[in-house]
Amino acid sequence: MSRKLIKMSFKFLTIGFITLFFKLDFADERAMTESAISLLNSLSEENRALMLFALPSDEQSRWHFVPEEIFPRKGISLKEMTDEQRGYAKSLLQGGLSQRGYLTVDAIMELEKVLHQLESNSRFARDSENYRVTIFGEPRVQGTWAWRFEGHHISLHFQLVEGILTVSSPTFFGSNPAHVTEGAQMESQIGQRVLGDREDAGRALVSSLNEMQLGHALIDVEAPRDILTGADFPIDSLEPAGLAAGQLNEAQLILLKNLITVYTSSMTEVIADKRWQKIEQDGLESISFSWAGGLDLGEPHYYRVQGLSFLIEYDNVQNGANHVHSVWRDFEGDFGEDLLRQHYQEHTH
C-alpha cells in the first residue's frame, strides 16, 4: 500500500472515530440544543416570550404533576403549536429520553383520552396535547440553559451547564388508569399497564424477601395516599427507612439493581450513566428499600428506594389502587441547582 493511500486511510479512520466519539458523547446535548433553538425561532414574538424565561428563575423550580385546572402552568402547550413546532418539541424530548422513555411519555399522554371516556361531568378538561414546553436561558451549543416538559402525570426537567447535560430532576411519571380495562379509544390500549414495569420490579424484590427481611422492609401496613415528597422544593430527604441493601443476598441485589434500572432507563444513556456513576460512588450498600401497604396484587401499595443522593417513590393507592405516581428526585441536584450555582460563581454574567 502506498504511503499516500495509508495516509488517506488513516485520515478516514480518524474522521470515523471522531464522528463516533461525537455521537456517543455529545449527540444528546447538541440535538437537544438545536431542537430548542429551532423551536424558539419558529415562534411568534408573543409566544416566544411565553416560553422563554431567565436562568436562574423562580419559575424553574415551580412544578407539579396534577391537572392544569389545579396547577396552571407557564410555557406553550403542544395544542398551541403548529405541526412544525410539535416536531421540534418531539425532537427536544427525544434528545433527553431513551426510546423507552419517549414511548412511556406518549402512552401517558394518550391516557388522557381514556380518562375523558371514563369520566362524566369532570372538572378536568382531559387533553392529550395539554403538555407544555418551557425554556430557561438562551439555548446555545456549549451554553448554560434548561428546559422542562410538563402536564398531568408528566414532569421532566433538564439542565445543561456549558453545553454538558447534567443529571436534573424531578423526573415524574404517573398513570391513570394504571391498568386500562375500559374506556380505551384504541384497541391496543385495552390491558395496557403504562408503568407496569415499576410495580412488577418493586413487587419482585419485596416478594423475594424472607420473613426477617420483610420485617425490616415493611414500614406500614397502610400505604400513604400519595408520594410523601409531593412537589416540594427543596426536597425533604426523608429519614432512611426499611431494609438496607447490605442485608440482601446476591440474587436480591440483582432485583434491586433491576428496580433502579427501570427508572434510569427512561432517560438517555448520558443521564442514566451519570446516575449510576453516582450510585456506585456512594456504594450500593448505602441504599435502603421500604414497602407500605398490601403485598397482594390489587391492594394499595407504596415503595421507596433511597440512597445517599437520590430517592425513588412509587405509590398506587388512588382509584381503587389503579392510579400510579412515581418519581426520581436528587437530594443535591434538583433542577441542576448545585452545578448551576457553581457555574455562576465561576463565571461573570
N, C-alpha and C positions, 0 to 999 in steps of 0.2 A: 504494500500500500504506500502511495507517495506521501511525502511529508505534508503536502497541501491538503490531500484527502484526509489524512489523520487529523490535521488542524481543524478542517471543516467538521469532521465527525465529532471532535471534542467540543466544538462550538455548539453544535446542535444538542449534544448530550447535556451541556451546561445550561442551555436555554430551557431544555425539557425539565431538568432538575429544579431550576429556579421557578418555572411555571408550576410544577407540582408542589414545591415548598410554599409558594404564594397561595395556592388553592387550599392547602392543608391548614395554614396558619393565619391567613389574612382574608380569606374569601368571605367569611361571615360578616366581619366588620365592614369591609368595602361594599359588599352587596347591601348591607343594612343602610349604610350612609348614602349610597347612590339612590336607593329607593326613597329614602326620606327627602332628599334634595328634589327628586323628580316629583314627589307628591306635593311638596310645598310650592314648587314652581308652577304646578298645574292649577293652583287655587287662585280664586279672585283675591284681591287685596283684603276684602272684608273677611273672607273665610280663612285666609292665612293668619289674620290677627286673632281669630277664634281658636286656631290650632296651636299657634306658636307662643310659648311662654319663656320667660327668662330662666336662666340657670345660674345660681340656685333660685328656687322659688318655693313658697309655702304650698303652692298648688301641687307640686310634685309628690309630696307625702300625704296628700288628701286622697284616700282611696276607699273603695268598698266593693262588695260583691252582690249587693241587693239590687232589686229593680230600680230603674231610673226614677220612678214616682216617689220612692223613698229617699233616694240619694241622687239629686240632679248632678250631671257630670259636665265638665268642660271638654272642649275638643269638637271635632267634626265626625258625625256618625257615618257608617257605611251607607246608610239610606240617603244621606245628603250628597253623596259623591257621585260623580259620573262613572261610567264603566271604566274609563281610563284610570281614574283616581282610585277606584276599588282595586284595580290591577296593581297599582303601586303599593297600596296598603297590604295586599296579599303578599307581594314580594318582601315587604318590610317584615311581616310575620314569619315568612319562610327563612329570612335571614337570622332569626332568633330562636326558631323552633326546629326540632327534628321533624322528619316526616310523620312520625307517630304523634308528636305533639301538635302538629298542624291539623292532622285529621281529627284529633281529640277536640281542638278548638272548634272546628267546623261542625262536629257532631253535637257539641254543647249548644251552639247557636241554633241548630236545627231543632233542638228540643223545645225551643220557644213556640214552634208551630204545634207541637204535641200539647203543650200547656194551653194554647189557645183553643184547641179542640176539647180539652178536658174541662176547662173552667167556664162557668156561666156567671154572668154578672160580676166579673172580676174587675177590681180597680186597676189592674195592671194591663197595659196595652202590650201584650206579648208580641215581640217583633224580632225576627232573626237577624235584622240589619241594624238594630239599635245598639251598636257597639262602636265606641269612639276611639279615635286616634288623637293623641296629644303629644306634642314635641316640646322639649325643653332645651333652650340653647340652639344656636345655629349649626345644623349638621354640616360638618366638613371632614374630609379624609384627614386622619390624624388629629382631628379636633376633639373637643370635650362637649358632649351633649347627651341627652337622654330622651326616651320616649316610652309611652305606655299604650296598651290596648286594653280597653275595659268596657264591661257591661254586665248584665245579670250573669252571675256564676263564672265570670272570667275576669281576672285582673293580672296583667303581665307587665313587668317593668324591666327596662334595660338601660344600662348606663355605659357609655364609652368615655374613657379618660385618655386623652392624647391618642385617639384612634384605636385603643385597645378595649375590647369588650370585657367588662368586669362582671363578676357574679353579683347580680342585682335581684332583690326580692322586694315584696312578696310575689310568690307565684301561686295563684289561687285558681283551682278548678272546682266547679260544682256540677251536680247533675240532678235534675228533677224532670221526670221520674228517674230514679236510679236504675230501675228495670221497667222498660216500656212493655206494657201488656195491652194497652188500649190507647185510642186517640191518635194513632200514627196516621200521617198523610201518605207515607210511603211504606210499602210492604216490608222493605228492608229494615225499618225501624222496630218492627214487632220483635220482641225478645232481646232488643239491644240493651246492653249494660255499658254505658259510655265509660264509666270509671270502675268497671267491674274488676279490673286488674288490681286496683288499690285495695278493694275488700278482700279479694282472693289471696293476695300476698300477705296481708295482715293476718287473715284467718289461718293461712298455712303455718305461720310462725306460732300463733297462740295455740293452735291445735297440737303442735309438736311438743309442748311443754309438759313436763311431768308434774305431779301434784305439788311438790315443793316449789318448783319454778313458778307455777301458776299462782301459788300463794303470794309470791312477791310481785308478779306482773299485774294481778287483778287489783286495781286501786279503788274500785267502787262497783257495787252490784247494779247501779243505775248509771246509764250514760248521760253526760250533760246534753242539754238540748242543742248546743252548737259548739263549734271550736272555742276554746277558752280564751284565746288571744284576740278573737274578733278582728276588727280592723284597727286595733290600737297602734299608735306610733308615738313614742318609741315602744317597741315590743316589750311586754312583760316576759322575762326569760323563764318564768315558772320555776318551781323547785323540782330538780330531777326526781323522778318517781318511777317505781316499777322495778323491773328486773334488769340488772346490769349485764352487759354483753359478756363480761368475764365469767358469768355463770352459765353460759350457753356452751353446748358441745359443738364439735366441728360441723356437723350437719345443720344444726340450728343457726350457726354463724352464717352459713351459706344462705339460709332463708332470710336472715336479717339483711344481708347484702342485697338479696333479690328484692326485698321490700323497698329499700332505699333506692335501688336502681329504677324501680317503677316510676319514681318521682324525678330522678335526674335524667332519665331517658326521654322526657318530653322536651328537653332543651337541646339546642345544638351541641355538638361534641365539644366545642370550646368551653361552654358553660359547664357541661356535665363533667368534663375532665378537671376543671378548676374546683368544682365542688368535691370531687373525690380526692383530689390532692390535699384539700384542707382536712377532710375526714381522716385520711391516712396520716397526715401530720399530727393531728390531735390524738390519734390512736383509736382503733375500733373499740377497745375496752372501755373508753370513756362514754360510750353510748348506752342509753337505757331504753327499754321498751315497756310500755304500760297499756293496759286494756281496761275498759269500763263497760258495764252493761252485759247483755246476754252473749252466750257463746254459740247458740244455735242459729242456724240460718233464719232470717226473717225477724230476728229480735233486734231492738235498738242497741247500737253498739258504738264504741269510740275507741280509738287508739292514738298513741303518740310515740314518736321516736325522737329522742332528744340527745344531742351531742353537745360538746363544748361550744360550738359555733353555730349550730343550726337546730331547727325544730320542725318536725313534720307533725301535723294534726289532721286527723280524719274523723268525721262524725257522720253517722247515718241513723237519725232518730226521727226527724220530722216526717209528716205524711205517712204514718204507719211504717217507719223505717224504710222508706223508699225515696229518700232525698239526701244526697251526699254533699257534704262540704269538705274540702281538703286543701291544705296549704303548706307551702315551704316558706319558712322565714329564716333569715340570717340575723343572729344576735348583734353582730358587729357591722353588717353591711346592707341593712335595709336601704333601698333606693341608692345604693352605692355611696352612702353618706361618708364613710371613712375615707375612701380613696378620693372622693370629690373634695373633701376638706383638705386633705394633704396636697392635692393639686393646686388649690387656691392659695395655700400657704407658701408654696414653692414658686408660684408664678404671679406676676402683677397683672391685674385685669382693669 
